[in-house]
Amino acid sequence: MDTPRPRPLTDWLLLTGFCAFLFFFGIAHFGLVGADEPRYAQVAREMLARHDLITPTLGGKPWLEKPVLYYWQAMLAFGIFGVSDWAARLPSAIDATLMVAAVYLFLKRFRPGIELDGALMTASSAGIIGFARAASMDMALAAAFTIAMLAWYAWHQTSSRRCLTLFYLFVGLSGLAKGPVGPFLAAAIIVIFAMAKAEYRLIGRTLWIPGILLFCAVTLPWYVAVQLRNPEFFRVFILEHNLARFGTNLYRHPEPFWYYLPVMLIGLVPWTVFVIAALVESMRTWWIERCGFLQTEDAFNAFLVIWLVVPVVFFSISQSKLPGYILPALPAGTLLLADYVRRHIMANQGPAMGWAVLHSVTAALPVIPALLIQYVVFQHRLPWGSAAEVALALAAILAIGLIATLRSQYGFRMLRFVTLVPVVLVVAAALRIGAPALDSTLSVRPVFDQISRLQSRPLPLAVCLVSRDTEYGLAFYANQAIDRYELGQVPSGEHLVVALQGAEKAIAKRAAGRRVSYLGSFAPQHLDYFWVSAESGN
């Protein structure tokens, strides 16, 4: 492949534009969803209000399930932009952008000519886009881990102490992002890579004393401080939320052993097919050459395969599984694909017809649910009718266009740009068409807005028979601790109750002797609102 003329300004403008659209655009279009987003955002808000950088709290009580990096980032965002749901998501969007920039810089140094492809492939993967828009720890871990692994391989290639310093710095940050899993996975990948190459001295060379001290300086101060302030931290965080979460079903997230295979395939959309092709080609090369493949001067593909596989295998063994756990593996897949594309362009080879068709169909199919997202959200199905026919026709046109381009003389040279067309359409449609439906069905924000309009003055809130999502969502948007009627937590003063439809008798029983008035309902989430008077004498 002829090395293209350097064009860093154009590349950076493209990366900035795509990251701005894929990660930042529309992050306020719908409110925080699930239990985790509002819960983590509220923890950061409480830490900011107390000017406390050490102890995470929720409802004024220590919340020690997760480390502190996301909370620090969200506190900074809240301090600059004010407390809001979009500011709570801002850290993940920034982390994803930094990760994409790191991929670009790494490839520019070690795989010149393919750096823009690799960076855009990473940015446009479904898993990266999704978690870049979420107020959670997953993207902070994925970004820190990815930068650390790229820095380590750069050191492996160049023996630059600066790269090894970056490795230890970002491994330390991964430990602050989500605990010991980041350093553990990094160590496992490096050890397996060294063993596969039969280069055991590589392990010893990695154990660099100044780097270890830097890792400790980054990670340990907060762990020591939070343990000193909260003696239960080791039990809650290490024993329960790391060891017990991995080894038992204590937190009720059981999934089959193969769970992460479809999760990985979905997370890599629209690049899934060619990532599989790259993996197959790498494994075939290894099988033909056996150990010779790993003894070559450049064993980058072997490193990427190990990086891709180790997190999947590790978390498949875990008894508790959530989709975000394997997010740190996704960049390995897109980097493997970028190198695969580079090799084929250099060899002047285009994609085989089968791979081209499968890729084109995989890239175009998400357009259908994106255009019909309101039906999916409200009816939990894809309807058949004129709207579905239009969506199917557009997906077919896109797929045919992709096939024609990939089978033309341009082949892999146009892969990134033609594939980004359906990605942009999917994200735009999901935000433009689906955001109102997602907001009304999955977020507590419209519920709280409606409750606020019913009140002449703010009142304490309680819930009855609702999900944790509703409880934690109300805690964030109302900025108050939420009592639960079914747990006997009935405020003594005048208050409002948000309850599952049909819970009137349960509320009346718990509030016996007090006036209960129906105020209204929010049909999309099957919720009712009630006013409850204060206890006599209050």
Stockholm file with secondary structure:
# STOCKHOLM 1.0

chainA/1-538         MDTPRPRPLTDWLLLTGFCAFLFFFGIAHFGLVGADEPRYAQVAREMLARHDLITPTLGGKPWLEKPVLYYWQAMLAFGIFGVSDWAARLPSAIDATLMVAAVYLFLKRFRPGIELDGALMTASSAGIIGFARAASMDMALAAAFTIAMLAWYAWHQTSSRRCLTLFYLFVGLSGLAKGPVGPFLAAAIIVIFAMAKAEYRLIGRTLWIPGILLFCAVTLPWYVAVQLRNPEFFRVFILEHNLARFGTNLYRHPEPFWYYLPVMLIGLVPWTVFVIAALVESMRTWWIERCGFLQTEDAFNAFLVIWLVVPVVFFSISQSKLPGYILPALPAGTLLLADYVRRHIMANQGPAMGWAVLHSVTAALPVIPALLIQYVVFQHRLPWGSAAEVALALAAILAIGLIATLRSQYGFRMLRFVTLVPVVLVVAAALRIGAPALDSTLSVRPVFDQISRLQSRPLPLAVCLVSRDTEYGLAFYANQAIDRYELGQVPSGEHLVVALQGAEKAIAKRAAGRRVSYLGSFAPQHLDYFWVSAESGN
#=GR chainA/1-538 SS CCCCCCCHHHHHHHHHHHHIIIIITTTTSSCCBTTHHHHHHHHHHHHHHHTCSSCCEETTEECCSSCSHHHHHHHHHHHHHCSCHHHHHHHHHHHHHHHHHHHHHHHHHHSTTCHHHHHHHHHTSHHHHHHHTSSSSHHHHHHHHHHHHHHHHHHHHHCCHHHHHHHHHHHHHHHHHHSTHHHHHHHHHHHHHHHHHTCTHHHHHHCCHHHHHHHHHHHHHHHHHHHHHCTTHIIIIIIIIIIIHHHSCTTSCCCCGGGHHHHHHHHTTTSHHHHHHHHHHHHHHHHHHTHHHHHSSCCHHHHHHHHHHHHHHHHHHSSSCCGGGGGGGHHHHHHHHHHHHHHHHHTTCCCCHHHHHHHHHHHHTTHHHHHTHHHHHHHSSCCCSHHHHHHHHHHHHHHHHHHHHHTSSSGGGGHHHHHHHHHHHHHHHIIIIIHHHHHHHHBSHHHHHHHHHHCSSCCCEEEESCCHHHHHHHHHHHTSCCEEGGGTCCCSSSEEEEEETTCHHHHHHHTTTSCEEEEEEEGGGTEEEEEECCCTTC
#=GC SS_cons         CCCCCCCHHHHHHHHHHHHIIIIITTTTSSCCBTTHHHHHHHHHHHHHHHTCSSCCEETTEECCSSCSHHHHHHHHHHHHHCSCHHHHHHHHHHHHHHHHHHHHHHHHHHSTTCHHHHHHHHHTSHHHHHHHTSSSSHHHHHHHHHHHHHHHHHHHHHCCHHHHHHHHHHHHHHHHHHSTHHHHHHHHHHHHHHHHHTCTHHHHHHCCHHHHHHHHHHHHHHHHHHHHHCTTHIIIIIIIIIIIHHHSCTTSCCCCGGGHHHHHHHHTTTSHHHHHHHHHHHHHHHHHHTHHHHHSSCCHHHHHHHHHHHHHHHHHHSSSCCGGGGGGGHHHHHHHHHHHHHHHHHTTCCCCHHHHHHHHHHHHTTHHHHHTHHHHHHHSSCCCSHHHHHHHHHHHHHHHHHHHHHTSSSGGGGHHHHHHHHHHHHHHHIIIIIHHHHHHHHBSHHHHHHHHHHCSSCCCEEEESCCHHHHHHHHHHHTSCCEEGGGTCCCSSSEEEEEETTCHHHHHHHTTTSCEEEEEEEGGGTEEEEEECCCTTC
//
